[in-house]
Amino acid sequence: MTTPELWMQGSTSDLLNHLCQSTVIALLAWLLTIALRKNCARVRYAIWLSASIKFLIPFCWLSSLGAHWARRSVTHTGQAFYFMVEEFSRPIRQAQLSVPHSASITPATQALPIAFATIGAIWLIGCAILLARWIAGWQDASRMAQKASPLAEGREFVSLRRAERKAGIRSQIPLVLAASETEPGVFGVFNPVLLWPIGLSRRLDDAQVEAIMAHEVEHVRRRDNLTAAIHAFVEALFWFHPLVRWMSTKMNEERERACDEKVIAQSAKPEAYAESILKVCAFCMEPPTPCVSGVSGANLKDRILRIMARRSGVKMSSARKAVLYAAAVLILATPIGFGVLRGQSSPSATTAASQSPIIIQDLPKYEVASIKATAETENRRTMMMTPDGTSMHGVDVQMLLQQAFGVESDRILGAPGWVKSNRYDIEAKVAPEEAPKMEKLKVEERREMLLPLLQERLNLKYHHESRELPTYVLVVAKGGPKLTQSKPGSPVPPPSNTPGATPGPGGPPRDPIGNRGMMMMNPGRIEAHGGGMFLLSHALSALVGRTVVDKTGLTGNYDFSLNWTPDESMRNLMGGPGGGPEKGDADPEAGGPSLFTAVQEQLGLKLESQKDTLDVIVIDHIDLPSQN
C-alpha cells in the first residue's frame, strides 16, 4: 500500500480509538449521574460537561504530554502497567488487509481513498450545517440585543440588581427591552445582556418578576452560555454520534434544574416561581435561540412538580465528593501516567550509549573513508564489499542507515529529508593489517562496521523505541513454492549494465566473500541468482514500503525472476532521482500483474498484512557528511 493509504488507515484507527474512549467516558458519566440522582443538579451537569469536553481531547494528547514531561532512563519499572494502559488507550487495532489470492489489490487500494473522501465529505456537510445553524441563531440574538432599548429603572431593574447581590455578582448585567415576543433570556458569553420582552411585565407580579430575575442571574453566574457554546461545538463535530445528541438533552435538563434549585434555595415562593414560568411560556410566541439561556426548557411538567414540591438536590457527603474527585483525577492521570511510563521505558538500554561513538568489539574499524557527492547525471547505485572494505556508488544516507542497523526504511524515524535525496560515492578501507580479518566476517558483521563510520563522519545520534507498525509476512502460498534451487558451484552472472539497475536492498549485487549470490532490481523486475529469502524479503520491503518478515521456512539459495507492473512509487524508488527507467530501458508490460499477484503466481509465495510491535530507530541528530 502507498504511504497516503497507510496514513489514512492509521488516522482512521486513531479516530476510532478516540470515539471508543469518549463513548466509554460518556457511559461512565451516565452511570455517575444515576448514582448521584438525589444530589444537586449542578454536580450532574458538571459530569455531563466533562464527558462532552472529552470528545475534544483525545487521550493520546494527554499521553504525549506525559511523555514530554518524562525523563528518559534505562529503567523498565512499571512495564506491565504500561502495556495494560496501552491496551486500554488503543482498544481498536488497525484492521489487517487481506490480499486476494488470485487478484490484484489495485481496485481495493483505489477504492480506499474514494471511501475516505466520501465519508469525509458527508461529515463536513453535517458539521457545516450545524455550525451554520448555530451562527445564524447567534446573529439573530445579536440583532435583537442591538435593537433593544436599555432599561435603567422600574421594578424589573430593581429586581435584577437585588438578584445580582444575592448571587454575589459584582459586575452589573445590562437590562434591555426587546421588541420580539420571545422569552426573557441572557445573551452573550463574556459580556452577557439580559433580554426582557416588552409587555411581559404586565402579566407578572413583583414576586414572579423577582423569581425570573433570580433564574437568569443564575445562568450568568454559572456561565451557562459558555458551556453551552462548548457543547454546541462538540455536537457540530460529532453530529453523527447518537450519544452526543442525547447528552445535549441531559445537559439542558440538568442546567435548568440547577437554576431552579438555586432559586428555591433563595427563599422564592415556589407557587410564584412555577406560575411565572407558566406565564412566560404562555406569553412567548417564539422559542429562544440556542445562544440564549432562557426560563423554559427541559420537561416543563416535571419542573413544575419539582418546584411545587420544593424538591432540591441533597448536598453531597464527604465520601461521595472524595469518590467523584478520585474518579476525575484517575481519568486525567491515567493517560498522562501512561505517557510518563512510555517516555521512561520506550528507549532501550542503548540510549545513553548511542549518544556517543560506539566501538564494536572484535570488529575492524575503517581507517580511511572518502565521501564525495555523486554527479547529478549519474543514476546508478551500487554497493560492493571489497576484501579490505566497501565501495559504494550513488547511495543515499538512508540506505547506509538501513545497512548499519539491519532494518527497513519504515523502521528509521525522525531523519531529515536530505538522507533520502542526497547521494554519495563512498570508499572505505581498513588498515592493511586488518584486511585478513575481513575475510572471516559475516555480511551482518560487515554492515555493523558502518555504524561507527556514520557516528564519526555524520555525528549520528539516535535511540531505540518500540512502535506498532504495519508489516507484511512472506509465507508459502497454497500449492508450494515455485523456486529453482541454485546448483552448488554454478557461476554467478555479472551485474547488469542497465543504468537503472539497483542492487537488492538486503545486500550488494555480488558478495565475493560468502558467495551468497546476486540479486538485481529494475522497475517491475527482480532477477536473483543464488539468492535466499533473506534478500527477497528485503527487496520486497523496499517495494511495498513496509517491513517484510520471512516466515516461509525456506533456507536455501534459489534462481528466480519476478516480473510485475510497478506503480509510480515503485518507479520512483528504482529509477533514482529522475524516477522510472532510463531511455532505452525495457519498460514493463502495461497491464501486467501487480507485485502481490506476481509473488504468488510466479514464486508460489504470498504476502499477508499484519501489525507487529517492532524496534525502531529514532534519529535524534545527523549532519551532512563532510566530503573529502
N, C-alpha and C positions, 0 to 999 in steps of 0.2 A: 504494500500500500504506500501511497505517496505521503509526504510529510503533512500537507494540509488535511488529508483524511485522518491520519493518526491524531493530529491536533483536535479535529472535530470530535473524534471518538473520546479522546481524553477530556475535552471540555464537557461533553455530554455526561460522562461518568462523574465529573466534579459537580455538575448541576444536579444530577440525580441524588448524589450523596447529600448535597445541601438541602434539597427538598425533603429527603428522608429524615435528616436530622431536625429540620424545622417542624415537620409533621409530628415527630416524636415529642418535641418540646410543647407543641400546641396541645397534644393529647395529655401530657403531664399537667399543663396549665388547667385543662378541663377537670382533671381529677382533683387538683388542688382546690379549685373553686367549689367543687361539690363538697369536699371536706370542710371548707370554710363558709358554707352557705348560710350559716347562722351568724356569721360575723359581719363586720362593716363592709358595705359595698365598695368603698374606696380601695380596700385590700384586694378584692377580686378584680377590680378594674386595673389595678397596677399589675396583677398577674397576667391578665389578657394583653395589656400593653407590652409587657416584657416578651411575651410569646410573639407578638406582632413584630417587634424590633428584631427578634432573632432571624426573621426572614431576610433582613438586610445585612446580617453579619454572619458569614459562613464561619464555621468552627476553624477552618484552615487558616483564616486570618489571625485568630487568637493563637493558634498553634505556631504560626510564623513569628508572632510577637514573642512568644515564649522562647522559641529557638534563637531569636535575635538577642535576647537577654542572657541566654545560657553561655557559660564559658566552656569552650571545648576542652575536654580532658580525655584521658585514655581509660578512665574508669567505666565499667559496664554495670554499675549498680542500678537496679530497677529495670533491667531488660525485660523481665516477664511482664511487669506492669506496662511497660512501653508498648509491647506488642498487643496486649489486651486492649489498651486505649486506641491503638491504631486500627484494630478491627472494628471498634465501635464508631470511630470517626470516619471511616470509609467503609460503610456496610455494603455498598454496591460496588462490585468489581466490574471492570470493563469486559463486556461480553467477548467471547472468543469468536474469531472469524473462521468459519469452516470453508475451506477451499474445495470446490466441486472436484470430483474425481476425473471427469472427462470433459469439463467445460472450462473456458477461460473465465477468470474473475473480472474481466474488464467491464461487463454490463453491471455487475454489482457495485464495483468501485465507482462507476459513473453515476449510478442511481443514488449513491450515498450523499454526495454534495447536493443533489437536487432535493432530496428529502429534507436535509438540514435547512436548505434555503426556504422551502415551503413552510416548514414549521416555524422558522424564524419570522417569515412574513406574516403568518397568522397571528403569532404572539405580538408582533409590532403593531398590527392593526388594532387588536383588542386593547393594548396598552395606550395607544394614541386616542382611542375613543373615550376611555375612562378619564384620561388626563384632560382631554378637551372638555368633557362634561364638567369636571371639577373647576377648570379655569373659567368656564362660562358662568358657573354659579358664583365664583368669586367676583367676577366682573359685575354681575347683576347686583350683588350685595354692596360692592364698592360704589356703583352709581346711585344706589338707594341712599347710602350714607352721605354722599356728596350733595344730593338734592335735599336732604333733611334739614330742618331748622333747629338750631341749638336751643336747649331749654335750660334756663338758669334759675327758675323759681317754680313755685307750686308744690303741691303735695307729692308729686312724683319725684321732683328734685330733692325734697327733704327726705323722703323715704330712701332714696338711693344713697344719700350721704350717711344716713343712720345705718344702713346695711353695710356700708364700707367700714364704718367704725367697728361694728360688731365682728366683721370678718378680719379685721386687722390690716386692711389695705390702706396704705398711706397715699398713694397716687390716686387722685380723683378720676373717675371714669366719666368721660363726656356723655351727656344725655342729649339725644336729638329726637325730634318728632318726624317720623316717616309717613309720607302720604299713602304708601301702599298698605292695604289691609292684610298685612302679614302679622304673624305673632311677634311679640317682643323677643329680642334676642341680642346677643353680643357678637359683634363682627370685629375681626382683627386678631392678630396673633400677639404682637409686641405692644401695640398701642390700641387696645380694644375700645370700641364705641358701643354704647347701649342704644339700640334702635327701639323706639317706643311708638307704636302706631297711633295716629290721630284718631280720636273717637273712642279708644278703648277705655280711657279713664272714666267716662260717663257710665260705664256698666259695672264699675268696681267700687267698693267702699274702701275706706282707708286701710283696714286690716288686710284686704285682698291685695291692694297695691303693695303694701309692706311685704307680704309673702312672696310676690312675684319678684320684687327687687332683691330680696334675700336669695332667691333661687339664681338669678342672673349674676349677682356678685359672686356667688359660689363658683359658677363657671369660670369667672375671671381668676379667682384665687387658685383654682385647680389647674389653670392653663389648659382647659379642655380643647380650645381651638387649635393649640399647637399639637397636642397628642392626636387629635382627630386628623390634622393635616398629615402627620407622620403615617398613620394607618391608611389614609387615602392613597398615599404614595405606594405603600406596600400592596394595597389592593389593586392599584393600576399595574404594578409589575407582575403580580402573581394572580391575575384575574382568573386564570384557568384552574386555580386550586380551590376546591369547594370549602375547605376549612377556613380559608381567608375570608370568604363571604359570610360564613357562619360566625366567625369571630367578630365581624362588623356588627352583627345583630346583638351579640352578647355584650360587646363593649358599650353600645348605645344604651342597653338596658341598665347596666351597672353604673354608667355615668349619671343617668337621670335619677337612679335610686340613691346614689351617693349624695346628690344635691338635695333630694327630698329628705334624707336622714339629717342633713345639716340644718335645713330649715326647721324641721320639727324640733331638733335639739335646741334651737334658739327661742323656744317657747312660743312659736307661732301657733295660732289656733288651728288645729287640724281641719275643722269644718271650713274656716275661711280659706285655708290654703287649697283644699280639694275643690271648693266651689270656684276659686279663682282660676284654676287650671281648666275646669269645665267651661267657664265663661270665655276664656281665651280661645279654646278650641271652637266654641260656637261663633265667636266674633271673626275669626280669621278665615278669609276666603282663599288664601294661598298658603301652601306649606313652606316652612323655612328652607332656605338653600342649605346644601351640605356644609357651607362655610360659616354658618351662623348657629350658635348654641342658643336654642330657644327653651320654651317651657314644656311643650308637648314632647312626645317621644315615648318609645318603648310601648309596653302593653298598658293602655290607659286604664282599663278596668282593674288590673292588678295594682297599679299605682294608687288609684283612689282607695281601694280596700286597705292597702298597707298604711296609707296616710291616716285614714279614719280610725284604724286600729292602733295607731301610734307604734307600728312595728319598726323599730330601728335595729340596726345590727348590734350584736353583743361585742364588747371590746375583747380583743384577743388576749388570751392568757400569755404569761411569760413563756410557757413551754411551747405554745404554738408559734409565737414570734421567733423563738430560737430555731424551731424546725424550719420555718419559712426562710429565715436568713441563711441557715445552713444549706438549704436547697439552692438558693441563689448563688451563694459562694461556690458551691460544688459545680454548678453548671458553668460558671465562668472559669473556675480554677482548673477544671479537668482538661480542656483543650490547651490552656496556657501551660499547665504542668506537662502535658504530653509534648508540647513544643520544646520545653526546657530539657526533658529527657532526650528528645531527638537531637537537640543541639549538643548535648553532652556525649551521647553514645553513638551518633552516626559516624564520626570519623573513626577510623581504625587506629590500632595502636601504632601504626606507622606514621601518623600525622606529624608528630613532633620531629621525627627523624627526616620526614620528607621536606622539611623546611631548610635543610642544609644538605650539601652534596653527599651523595651516598656512594661508598666504595663497596662494590660487591666482592665479597671474599672469594679467593681462589679463581677469579676470572681476570684475564689480561685487561689492560686499560689502553685505549687508543692514545698513542703518544703524540701523533700529529694528525690534524684534521683540516682539510681545505674545504671551505664553503664558499660557493660563488652562485650568483643568480643565474638561472637558466635563460638562455636567449629567448626572446619573445617568439621568434619564428620556429623554435624547436618545440615539437609536440609529443615527443616520445618519452615514455617513462620506463626506466629500468632500475633494478636493484640487484646487484650481483655480490655474492660472497666470494672474496678472493682468499688465497692462502694466508695472507698476512693482514687482512682487514675486510673492508667492504667498499664497494664502488656503487654510487647511486647517481642517476641522471634524471633530471626533470621531476624530482619528487617534491611533494609539499610536506610541511611540518606535521600536518595531520597524519600522514602515512607513517612518519617517524614515531609519533606518539603511539599509534596503534601497534607498531612493531615493538617498541620498547616495553609497553605494558602488556602486550599479548591480548588485546581486546579489540572489539569492533568500534566503529566510529560513534555509534549511538551510546556507547559507554564512556565517552570522553566529553565532559560538560564544562562549560564556562570558558572555553578557549576563544580568543578573538578571531574575527573573520579572516585575517590575513593568513592564518595557519592552513587554510584550505586553498587560498588563491595564489599565494607566492610560491614559486617553485625554485629549487636549488639543485646544483650539482655538488655532490659531496664525495670526497675521497678521504677515508680514514684508515690509518695503519697503526699497528702496534710496533713496539721496539723489535729489532731483529732477533734478539734473544728470546722474545715471547712468541715468535711465529710458530715454533714447533708445538706449543700448547694449543694453537688454534685448530690444528688438525684433529685434536681429540674432543673438541667441544661439540655439543649438540646444537641444532638450529636454534632451539629455545634459548640456550645459553648465549649464543652469539647475538641474539636480539637484546638480551638483558644488558649487553655491553653498551647499547645506545643510550641507556638512561643516564649514566654519569656524563656522557658527552652532551646531552641536552641540558643537564643541570649546570654544566660548566660554561657552555657557549651561549645558551639561551636564558640562563638564570631561571630555570624552570622550578616552580614551587607548586605543590599540589597536595591534595588529601583524598582519602577514600571515603565513600559513603555507600549505604545500601539503598537502592531505589527499586521500585517495582516498574518493570519495563515490559512492553510488548515484545515478544520474541517469536521465532519460528523453530520448530523441531523437525529435523530431517529424519524421516523413517522410511523403511522399506514398504513400498506400495503392494497392494494385492497382486499376486502373480509373480512376485520376486524381482530381484534386481536384473537389469539388462546391461550389465557391465562386462567388459572383456578383461580377464586377468592379464596383467603385464607378464611377459616371459622374462625370467631371470637372465641378465646379461644382454638384453636387447638394447640396441643403440638408441639414444635419445636424439630426436631430430633437433637441428639447430634452431635457435629462436627465429621467429618470422621477422622479416624486414619491413613489415607493414607499418607505416608511420603511426597509425592509431593504436597499434597493438600495445597491450599493457600486461605486465606480469600479474599473476593472481595475487589478490590482496593478502593471502595467507603466507606467501613466501616468494622468493625470487624465481625468475624463469628457469634457472638451472642451478642446482646445488652440487658443485663438484666435490664437496666434502662427503656428503652422505649418499649420493646417487639416489636422491628421493624423487627424481623425475622432473617434469616440466609441465607448466600449465600456462597457456596463452589465452588472452581475452581480447575480443573485438566486440563492438556493438552487435549484439544478437548472436554471439558465438563464443563458446568456450571449448578449447581443444586441450586435452590432457594426455600425456604420455608418462605412464608410471605414477600418476597422481593418486593420492589417497583421499579418503573422505574428509580428512583434516583440511586439505587445500580446497576441496569443493565447498565445504561449509563456509569457509572464509570468503571465497569468491561470491557465493550466494548472499552472504551477509552484506557485502558492499552493494549488491544489485538491488536488494529489497529494502535496504535501509534499517534493518533490524539484525540483532544477533541471531545467528542460526546455530542451534545446538545439534551436534551429530549424535543421533541415537539409532543409527542403522545397525550397529554391531559389526560392520564390515571393516576389517583391519588390513586388508591387502592393498596393493597398488594396482591401478586399472588404467586402461587406454579407453578413452571415450571422447565423443564430440557431442556438444549440446548446442542446438540451434533454435532460436526463438525470435519473435518480433519485439524489439525493445520499445518501451515508451520513451518520451522525451527526456525524463530524468535519467534513464539509463544511458541514453546517447551522450548527455552532458557529462556524466560520470566517466565514461570510457573514452570520450573523444577529446579530452583535455580542455583547455581554456576556450577553444572555439566551439566545442560541442559537436557531436556527430562525427561520422567518418570523414577522412580527408578525401579530397578529389582523387578519383581513381580507385578508391577502395570499393570492395564489393559490398553493396548495400543489402541488408537482409530482405528477404522476400516479404513484400507487403501482404498483410492478411494472414501471416503465419501464426503459429500457436503462441500463447503467452508463455512467460517463463515458467509459471506454475504447471501449466499443461505439458510443456516440453520436458520438464524434470520427470513428470510421471510417465509420459508416453515413451520417451527416448532412453531414460535411465532406470525406469522401474522404481523410482523413489518418490517421495511425497513430502511437501512442506505443510505442516499443520501449525496454526496460530495458537498461541497461549500467552500467559503473563507469568513472569518469574521475578523473584527478588534477586537482583544481581549486584555485585560490587561494581561501582562506577568510580571513575577518576574525575575529580573536580579540579580544574586548573585554577589556582589562585593567582599565579603570575607567570608571564612568559614574555621575553624580549625578542625583538627581531634579531636574527643571528648576525654576529659581526663577520663580515665577509673578508676572506683572505685568499 
